[in-house]
């Protein structure tokens, strides 16, 4: 059973070079920004470039909206800070536009499912030179970078986990590649975490790069000794809620009667300690999902699934752990803030906490379109625009549901109801580089016979509880959406 202390994920070891760097960079703590009386210091704006890394800021013609990692001028690639495979925080090449391939698929080249494979469903953007994979054998999880290995022949067997064991796959991607050798992490800019001063019970933590760059990472609730971030809490107030990788599954149960919810997390057994788990509550009148926090009671060896009938759960690859829940933590345990939106067509949600600490969330809204959670991606015309695709109803290939027996009339799938139903739906294709997103008006609800095609042919199906299906309306002209302005600082 975990200790009663709040969960804090810490590295069990670090290289001596990282410790020396941290000791040096901690001298920068005295330079941490603090708020003058009556002013709000938005910690999420503490992302600045250095001699090698330039901070990427995305916005519109009205001005910058949010930071989006860094551009490594020496390597000429965009990067984000993550805990690298050598245990040091480094700015690692990101996986967008196939600059770095993400090896997150459950595909392996050996019958014991230990040698991961990089499957390529589309090579429109070319092949990546590097691959990345999160390693759950360490705590916290580290990100390893590998060279792209040799292509695996079409006749060679591939494997994946099914029903708790490693089995040969019956389907495969068009092309598959082995994972090559691990890279020298000294190629990437290193950083060390620095804790700033406390104000109103909260302190900022940021990464101080060896080139003078700086990147905000998280808030600390000093009284609770926990990392936290602004969320709608269980009492529907904005609060700094504990961050944890353990979450309450919608269908996993901790008992054979399927009466107790279970939490799951990714991390090697005995290395990471999890004291809290989060669960999403029912959507409120403002279309938010409250963030409820539970204590973790104990780790369990087996769980049961309850999609329709209670039965032992045997799915999922190794590395996932399961927990029995304790009581819910009262929401007023966590520091409360006040949320508002800044003026302008595009705006971010801002949360202000006592003591002058402010936090601008990633939630960008368009007041003209009446849409929130915009994403800066390539629109149908190839121009990067702020598109309302987060929370929008998704089409094929996310949800391959159709209105006809030939599976030629795709339907949009939404998981909201009433006033919270999105206005838009979207899809994308893999025939352009970068991927172009198409946005459509949401059509009328569909209540007829449903069909699906997951790759093995079109067949009739019955809708499960939860989603609602809609016909697709007219495509929204791309120039309806605000173009993205990218700036390096």
N, C-alpha and C positions, 0 to 999 in steps of 0.2 A: 504494500500500500504506500503511495507517495506521502511525503512529509506534508505537514500542515502549512509550510511556507509557500508563498505565492510562486507560481511557476515562472522560472526564468531560464531560458535556454542559453547555456554557456558552452563554449568549446572546452573539451576536456584537456586539450593541450594546444600549444601554439609554438611555432618555430621561434628560435632565439632572435632571428632577425625581425620578426613581427613584434616581439616584446620590446626590442630596442627602438623600433619605429614608434611604438605606442608611447614609450617613455618620453621620447623626444616630442612627439606631437601633442602630448598632454599639456605641454607648456602653452599651447594655443588656447587652453580652456579659459584663461583670463581674458581672451579676446572675444569670448562668446557674447553675442548681442543680448542686451537686456532692455526691457521697456522702460522708458521714462514715464513718470507718473501721468496717468491719463491717456497714454498711447498704447496701441496694440502692436506687438511684435509678432508677425506671422512667420512662424518657424518654417513653414513649408516653402518660404521664399529663400531660405538659406541654402541655395544651390548656386554656387559661383565657380567659374572656371579658374584654372591655374596656368602654369607655363606650358603644359602639354595638353591637358584636357580643357575643352571649352564646353560650358553648360549649354544645353539645347533648350530654348524656350519656344513654345508654340502658342500662337494666338491668332489674331485677326488684324485687319486694318485699324481696329480700335485700340490695339495694344496687346501685350503679352498676357496669356492666361495661366499657363502652368509650365513647369519645367518637365523635361522628358529625357532625363539621363544626360550623357555627355558625348562629345565627339572627340575621339583620340586623334589628334593632328599628326602624330608620328606614324600611326598605323592606318590613318584615313578610314576610320570606321566608327560607327556609333557603339557605345558601350554603357553598361549599367553596373553599379557596384553590387557585388555578391561575395559571399565567403567562398574563396577558391579552393581547389583541391589540395593546396599546400597549407590550408588553415589560415590564410591571410586574406583580408578584405582587398579585393582588386576590381578594377573596372574591366569587366569581361565583355567580349563582343556579344551583342544581342542577337536574338534569333529571327528578327523580322526580315522580310525580303530575302530569306534564305542566306543571309550573310553567315549565319551559324545555324546548322541544322539541330533541331531538338530531338534527342533520342528518348522520347517519353513513351513510345509505343511498346506494347507487350509482344515483341517479336524477337526471337533468338535463333542463333544458328546451330545450337547444340541441344541434345536431348535432355539436358539437365537445366535448361533455361538460365544459363549463367553468362552467355556471350551475346550481348545485345546487338541488334541489327538496326540500321537506319533505312527504313522503307521510303521510297520516293514515289508518291502518287502522281506528281507532275514535275517535270524538269524545265518548265517554261522559263523560269528564272535562272536556269543553269544549276550546277551542283555546288554545294557549299564546300569550302576548303577545310572548315573546322566543324566539329560536332560538340554538343554539350549534353551532359546528363547529370541530374541531381543524384547525389550519393547519400542514401539514408542510413549508412552504417556509422555515420558520425553524428554528433550532436553539438551544435545545430547542423542541419543538412548542409553539405558542401556541394559546390557546382564544379564538376570536372570538365575539362576541355580536351578533346582528342582530335587527331587528324582523321580525315575521311579515309577509310580503308578501301580494300579492293572490292570490286563488284562481285556479288555472289551469283553463280550461274543459275539459269532458269530451272535446271533439273535438281539442284541441291535442296534438300528438305529444310523447312523452317518450322519453328516451334513456338508455342505460346501456352500460357496457363489456362486451363479449363477444368472446372470442377475440382480445384485444389491440386492438380497435378500438371506436369509439363507434357504437352501432347503435340503431335505434328499438325500443322495448319493445313486446312484444305483450300484456303484462298490466300492470295498474296498480292502485294503491290506490283506495279509494272516493273520496277527496278529495286534492288535491295543491295545494301553495301555493308561491309564489315566496319566495325569501329577500330580505327587505327591506334597508334601509340599516343600516350598522354603528352601534352605540350609542356614546355618550360614556362612556368607561371611568371617568371621574372620579366616576360615580354609585356606584361600588363601593369599599369600604374597601381601601386599599393596604397592603402589607407589604414588608419586606425581609428577606433571609436573614441569620441570625446564627449563627456557629459558637461553641459552648461549649468549655469546657476538655477536654483529653484525659485519659481514665482507662483504664488497661489497654489502651492502643492504640486506643481508640475515642473519638470525640467526637460530641456531639449537634449537629445542625443544626435550627434552628427558624425560623419566620417571626414577626417582631415587627411587629404591626399598628400602624397610625398612631393607632388608638384605644386602644392599650394591651393589645390582645389578644395571644395567643401560641399558636402551633400547631407542634407537633413535625412535622418532615418526614422526616428520614432520619439514619442513622448514617454516620460517616466512619471508614474504616480509615486512620489517619494514615500508617502505614508504607507501605501500598500506594497511598495517594493516591486511594482509590476510595470511592464511595458504596456502602453495603452494607446488607443486611437479613437477619434470621435465616431460614435455610432448612435443611432436611435436605440435607446435602452428599452428594457421591458416596460417601463412606465411611460414610454413615448416621449421622453425628454432626451435632448442631446447630452451625452456624457462621454467621458474618456473611459472606454470599456477595455478590459484586459485583452491583449492579443494572445491568441493561442492557436496552434495548428490542430488541436483536437476538436472535432465537431460532432454534433448529434446527427446521426443518419436518420433519414425519413423511414427506412424500412428495416434496419438492423436492431435486434433485440438482445438483451443480456440474459434472458431466461427461456427455458424450453416452452413456456406458456405464452411467449411473445407479449408479455404485459409490461416489461421494463425496457425503456429506450436504452440504447447503447451508444457510446461515443467511439469514434475511430480516429487514428492519427498515423502518420507515416514517420517512422523512426525506429532505429534498431533497438531490440529488446534490452532493457537495462541501461541504455546510454542516455536517452532523453527522459526527463521527468515531466509529466503532465499533471497539473493540479486543477486546471480549469478546462471546460469544454463549452463551446457556444452552440446555440440553436437559433434558427430563424423562427420568430413567432408569426402569427397570422397577420396578413397585410392590413394596415390601418386605413382610416379614411383618407389620409394623405398619400396613400399608395406606398408607404414605407413598410419594410419588414423589420420589426423590432429585434434587436440583438440581445438574446437572453443568455446569461452566463450561469453555468452549473459547476459545482465542485465535482471532482472525480473521486469516486469511492475506492475502487480497486481495479486492477487489470484482470481481465478474464481470458481464458485460453480458447473459448469457443463462443460463438454468437449464432443467433437464429435469424432468418429473414422472414418477413411477413408481407410480401406483395399481395398474396391472396390466401395462402395457407402457411402456417408456421412450420418451418423445416430448418434443419441445420444448414448454416451458410458455409459453402466451401469455395466460393469464388474469390478472385483477387490475387495478384502476385504477392510474393514475400515482401516483408518490410512493413506491412500494416499491422497495427496493434489495436486492441479493443478494450473498452473500459465500461464498468458499471458506474452509473451516475449517482452523485450525492444530491443534496438539496440545492435549489436555485439560490444564488446570491442576490440579496435585495438590491434593486437598481440604485437606490439612494446611497449605496456604499461608494459609488463612483462619482468623481467630480463632475458637476453639471456645468454646461456651457450654454450660450445663446447663439442660435443660427440665424443667418440672414443672407441675402444675395446682394451683390454689388450691382450698381446701375449698368446699363448698356444692353445691346441686343444679346451678346454672349456674356455669360457671367458664371463665376464659380460660387459654390456654396461656401460660406465662411462661418466658422464656429469660433466664438470668443469665450475664453475661460477667465476665471478670476486671476488677478495678478498681471493682466496684460498679455497673456499668451494667446495667440491666435493660430488657427489652422485652416488653410484653404483646401477643401477636399478636391478630388478629381472630377466631381460632378459638374460638368459644364452644361448650361441650359441655353436654349435659344428662345427668347421671349416672343419673337415673331411667329415661329412655328409652334410654340407651345409644347416643346419637347425638351427633355432633360437627358442626362447621361450620354452626351454626344461623344463620338470618337473621331480622332483625326486620321482618316483613312482615305484611300483613293476612291473617288466617285466613278460613276459610269463613264464620265468624260475623261478619266485619267488624271484629273486634278485632285490633289489632297484637299478634302473639305471636312467640315465638322458635321458628321452624319449621325442621325438618331437611330443607331442600330443596337445599342445596349438597352435591353428591355423591350425592343421591338419584337413583333411576331416573326419567327424564323421560317424560311422555306427550305426546300431541298438545297444542299445536301444535309443540313442539320437534322431535319425531320422529314423523311421521305414519305409523306402522306399525300394522297391524291383523291380527286373527286370522281374519277372514271376508271373503268376496269382495264384500260390500256396504260394507266399511270402517265398520262400526258398533261393533266390539269392539276398542277401542284396546289396544295393548300397551305395557308399560313397557320402556324401553331402558336398559341398564346397561353400563358399560365396565369392570367389575371382575369378579373371579372368586374362588372359594373363600371364605375367611373375610372377604374384603373386599367381598363383595356387600352393597349397602345394604339396610337393613330396610324402607325406605319408598320410595314413588313419589309423584309429584305432578303436578298440572296446574293450569291457571288459565283464566279467561275474561276477555274484554274488555268484559263487559256491566255491570261494577261500577266504581265509582270511590271509592277506589283499587282496583286489581286484587285480587281475593280468591284465595288459594291453597288448594287442596284437597289433603290428604295422605292416602295410602292405604297399607295394609299391602302389602308385595310378595308377589305370588302365586307359583304354580308356574312353573318354566321352560317356555317354549313352544318346541316343536321342529317344529311343523307348517308348512304352506304359509303363507308370509308375503305380506301385501298392503300396498300403500302408496298414499297419495293426497296429492300435493304441490300440489293445486289444479286438476289437469286431469282428475280422475277416478280411480276405484279400479282398480288393476291388480295382478296377481301379480308378485312380485319375488323375488330371491334375496338372502339375507343376506350382507353383506360380512364380511370377517374383522374381528374386534375386538369388536363389541357382542354382548350376550346379551339375549334378549327374555323377558319375564315377563308372566304374566297379572296382573290387578289384583285385589288383595284388598279387604277391607272398608275403608270410609273411617274414618279415625281421628277421633273426636270432637274438635272444636276445643279444648274446655276441657281436653284432655289436655296441652296445651302452655302454657308459662308466659307470662302477659301481659307485654308490654313496658311498662316505666315510663320515661317521658321527663322529663328534668330540665334546666332551663336554669341555667347557672352564670356 
